[in-house]
Every structure is written in C-alpha cells, then in structure tokens.
Amino acid sequence: MSFVPVPEGCDFPIHNLPYGVFSTAGHPRPRIGVAIGDEILDLSVIKHLFTGPVLSRHQDVFDQPALNSFMGLGQAAWREARAFLQKLLSAREARLRDDAELRKCAFTSQAAAVMHLPATIGDYTDFYSSRQHATNVGIMFRGEENALMPNWLYLPVGYHGRASSVVVSGTPIRRPVGQMRPDDSKPPVYGASRLLDIELEMGFFVGPGNKLGEPIPISKAHEHIFGMVLMNDWSARDIQKWEYVPLGPFLGKSLGTTISPWVVPMDALMPFAVPNPKQDPPPLPYLRHDQPYTFDINLSVALKGEGMSQAATICRSNFKHMYWTMLQQLVHHSSNGCNLRPGDLLASGTISGPTPESFGSMLELSWRGTRAIELGSGHTRKFLLDGDEVIITGYCQGDSHRIGFGQCAGKVLPALPLA
C-alpha cells in the first residue's frame, strides 16, 4: 500500500504508476509526473532521488516537458524508475512520507492540474487489427463473401496518420468540412461532414527506436514498447468513403485523434496478459511469437449529448479481442527498415468484439446508419451531433485493485461556416 490515500476503485494505485505531463496555474511549465490516487507526484522535484545505476546518470530526463528522453532510455531505466517509485511511495518508506516540506513541493492534486500530451509525437501510425471490425466493415461495403481483403490475415494492415492533430483528452474536436458524394448518381459536394464517428482504440508509445534500414526482430520487440493509452480516432465516414480509394484514409481521419493523458507502463499491464489469439493461417516467421502480449483490458464508450442529464454507455468491449498483437504491429512497421523513434505513437485500430454491444464504432453500432443507437430518455443517435461528448474509459481488474487509464474524452464543436 501507499502512504498516499488511494480511494477504492481508483485507476491509479501503487501497482499502476502511469506517467504523464502536467502543469498548474502557479507553475505553468509542463513537467513529468506520476499519478498515485488523486495526486500527481512531480518527478522534476524529486529527480535527485533517482540514484540507481542507470538513472543516476540521467536524472535530467525528469526535468523535460515531455517523456521522449525517458522513453528512449529503454527497459532497464523504466524498471529501475518503477521499482524506486513503488518503494518511495510505499506506506513503509519514510523518506518522502515523513518529509513535510518535500511532500508539499512534490505533490499536486490532479484536480488542480492541466494535462498535456505525454510525448512529442514525431510520427503516428494507425493499424486495423480487429478481425471483427474489419469483417463488419467489409460486409457493409463488399458483402460477406469478400469481407476481409486477401492480405488481412497475413499482415497487420496500417496507414500513416497525422501526428499534428493528436490531442490530449478534454480538447474539443471541430466537425470537419470536406468533399463527399452522398448520392453516387451525382457529382460530389463540399460541406460539413454529416457522418462523424468515433473509433474505440488503444495506442502504445515507442521507447528506443531502431536505425534506418535495421528492422526490429520479434524477439526484441517488447523492449521497444513503453506503455499504453486510450484513444478515440475520430472519423468522418462520408469524407472517408469518397476519398479512400485508391490510397486510403486521409482527411476523413486527420481531423483529430484524442488520447488519454496517462501512459500506463507495460510492466503494470503484464499481470493481465492473456494468451494470444489463434492466427490461421500461421503468420510468416518474422511475425511469430509465443510471448503472451494480448491484454484483458475492459473498455467502454459513453456518449453525453446536449440535453442529456448523464452519459449513456454505447459500447463495452475488451482489448483482448485484437487479432494482431502490438509486438507484431511494431515488427511489421520496422520490417522494411523504417526507423521508429522514442515517442512515436502506434494505434490498434478500432476494437470490436463478437457481440453488437462490443462494436467499437458508431458505423457498426448503427450498422451504417440503418438502426438507431438508444441512449435513454428518448435520445438516439446514428452518428455524432454537435455538442456530443464522447468519453472512453478502460481498466484491468485485479483481485484487490484496478489498473486504469483515466479518461479519453472530447466534445464535438460545430463546423466553421463555409467561406
């Protein structure tokens, strides 16, 4: 247990210790912190206490406005930091517990903090790794016989997204304006998207990268994954439908991607690893691994529209439904020699389970707009309306604690008037 109070059911017990970047009104410079209970431990204040074999030489990484430098130090540094922080925050350790002056400087209430993106994201890649989601979308647009494209069962399909429009939870998202073709018998039109959607996803941050031309082998892939966040990859389905052939997602996706501010380290998640999905046909040798790297993470999506007294849950899913693992995504990404760097963000793609209530997009929940999603009290949706707020949460449940991610939330603002 920690000497810092941790309310029952809190996302941030001492077993978690996620990293984030925060600021306060009295101290506006962004800095690195760790969530514990309802508090944030400011690592820039206690950086001098990191005296282990790795971090004694790199205390400056905790005085940075982003996690990139710490991410780049690698697994030995991450484990050293985690072990030290768990000891420092434990109820039996007096070093910080009994130093009133240091505690006063080192702790900040989460309620008083402003959260920022945890890393400077140089590149963002979105995968398409849920078999159920890919099948659902394929059935809608190509029919059941051609639901999965021929390559889908052989490689983790992905595309390069737009890092500049990745935002932290709480940032509003503007309804995009773009080119669409709602009537296939008529020319395209330009206007505000009418089919704005969410995508329930999770992302992971790359730690140490690889040199250009030197792929990451599957046996070493876990050493390059720092931790995970929740994600909403907002999607304008009408813009996407018109533009995506032949080169794939573009303006229908780059309007905004929201992530949760706290990065949960992989060592906090490993107790919740479950067997990897059976992959048939077997992956090519460079993608094969026996290490369990699929995780039992409960996920939910809630929607609160204007005039609604409370948010309504529209989806309950689980990260364990993914077909391709994060190790396979990372390895495939680097297999052509592409160089990944600390702070790069790789996303799962929409996470859909086997039942309708576990579908991770409104495109699926409304089955391409053919049925209404019930929100209660007479409210329904097929796609998002202006003023709608979407809240994604996720957690792993242990015997006596949960490992949670906080919230990934964003509200839809109206489109700007056309010029």
Secondary structure, DSSP 8 states (H G I E B T S, - for coil): -BSS---TT-S--TTT--EEEEE-SS--S-EEEEEETTEEEETTTSGGG--STTGGG-GGGGGSSSSHHHHHH-HHHHHHHHHHHHHHTBTT-HHHHT-HHHHHHHEEEGGG-EEE-SS--S-EEEE---HHHHHHHHHHHH-GGGSS-TTTTTS--EEE--GGGEEETT--EE--EEEE-SSTTS--EEEE-S-EE-BEEEEEEE-S---TT----GGGGGGGEEEEEEEEE-EEHHHHHHH-TTT--STTTTT-EEE-S-BEEHHHHGGGEE-----SS---GGG---S--EE--EEEEEEE-TT-SS-EEEEEEEGGG-SS-HHHHHHHHHTT-----TT-EEE------SSGGG--BHHHHTTTTTS-EEEETTEEESS--TT-EEEEEEEEE-SS-EEEEEEEEEEEE------
